[in-house]
Amino acid sequence: MDCIFCKIANGEIPTTKVYEDDSVIAFNDLSPQAPIHILIIPKEHIASAADVTADNSAVIAHIFEVAAKLGKDLGLENGYRIVNNCGEDGGQTVKHLHFHFMGGRQFGWPAG
C-alpha cells in the first residue's frame, strides 16, 4: 500500500510525534493552519470516516480521548478545533482517516 500515513505510522517516514500508543499516532502537521496543528491518525488503515464500522469504531473514540489529553497537556483550556475531511468533496487529500487538532488561536465559523 502506498499510503503516506501508513508509512508514518509504521515508522518508515520520520515525523515529529507528539503522542503514540498501540493504535494511534499524533504528529505535527507539515503545513500548520494554527499555532498548534497536530494530525491524529489511527495506525490501522481506514480510508475515511465513510469507512468507519462497528468493527473499527473504537479507535475513533480513542482518538477523541487522545485529543482531550493533548488539549490538557498543551494548555488549551479555552478550547481547540478538531476537523475531519471526508472524501473528495469534503476536502480529504490523504486517503487515510485523520483528524486535524488545532489550537492556540480563536477560530471563526465556518472557515478560518
Secondary structure as the mmCIF struct_conf table of DSSP 4:
data_model
#
loop_
_struct_conf.conf_type_id
_struct_conf.id
_struct_conf.beg_label_comp_id
_struct_conf.beg_label_asym_id
_struct_conf.beg_label_seq_id
_struct_conf.end_label_comp_id
_struct_conf.end_label_asym_id
_struct_conf.end_label_seq_id
HELX_RH_AL_P HELX_RH_AL_P1 ILE A 4 ALA A 9
TURN_TY1_P TURN_TY1_P1 ASN A 10 GLY A 11
BEND BEND1 GLU A 12 ILE A 13
STRN STRN1 LYS A 17 GLU A 20
BEND BEND2 ASP A 22 SER A 23
STRN STRN2 VAL A 24 ASN A 28
BEND BEND3 LEU A 30 SER A 31
BEND BEND4 GLN A 33 PRO A 35
STRN STRN3 ILE A 36 PRO A 42
BEND BEND5 LYS A 43 GLU A 44
HELX_RH_3T_P HELX_RH_3T_P1 ALA A 49 ASP A 51
TURN_TY1_P TURN_TY1_P2 ALA A 54 SER A 57
HELX_RH_AL_P HELX_RH_AL_P2 ALA A 58 ASP A 73
TURN_TY1_P TURN_TY1_P3 LEU A 74 GLY A 75
TURN_TY1_P TURN_TY1_P4 GLU A 77 ASN A 78
STRN STRN4 ARG A 81 VAL A 83
TURN_TY1_P TURN_TY1_P5 GLY A 87 GLY A 91
BEND BEND6 VAL A 94 HIS A 96
STRN STRN5 PHE A 99 GLY A 103
BEND BEND7 GLY A 104 ARG A 105
BEND BEND8 TRP A 109 PRO A 110
#
